[in-house]
Amino acid sequence: MDTLIFAVILLSVWLTARGSRRRTVLSVWTVALCATLLLFIHHSATKLPLNF
C-alpha cells in the first residue's frame, strides 16, 4: 500500500514538473493526500501487541 501511495505522490510531482493543468495536478494530489491520511489513521488506530 505504501508503494502505491508513493507512486501517486511521484505522479503528482511529475505532472507538476511537466506543466499539466492545475485541475489534474490538484486531483492527483488530493487522492494522494486522502490515501496517506487513511493509511495514517489505520496505523495510528491499531493497537500494537507488545507481549514480551
WOJONOR-V393788 format. One record per backbone hydrogen bond with DSSP energy under -0.5 kcal/mol. NH is the residue of the N-H (numbers start at 1). CO is the residue of the C=O. E is the energy in kcal/mol with one decimal. If there is no record, write none. Layout:
BEGIN
nh = [NH;NH]
co = [CO;CO]
e = [E;E]
END
This chain:
BEGIN
nh = [5;6;7;8;9;10;11;12;13;14;15;16;17;18;19;20;25;26;27;28;29;30;31;32;33;34;35;36;37;38;39;40;41;42;43;44;45;46;49;50;51;52]
co = [1;2;3;4;5;6;7;8;9;10;11;12;13;14;15;15;21;22;23;24;25;26;27;28;29;30;31;32;33;34;35;36;37;38;39;40;41;42;47;48;49;50]
e = [-2.1;-2.5;-2.1;-2.0;-2.3;-2.5;-2.0;-2.0;-2.0;-2.6;-2.6;-2.0;-2.5;-2.1;-1.0;-2.4;-2.0;-2.7;-2.0;-2.3;-2.6;-2.4;-2.1;-2.2;-2.4;-2.6;-2.4;-2.3;-2.6;-2.5;-2.2;-2.3;-2.7;-2.2;-2.3;-2.6;-1.6;-1.1;-0.5;-1.4;-1.1;-0.7]
END
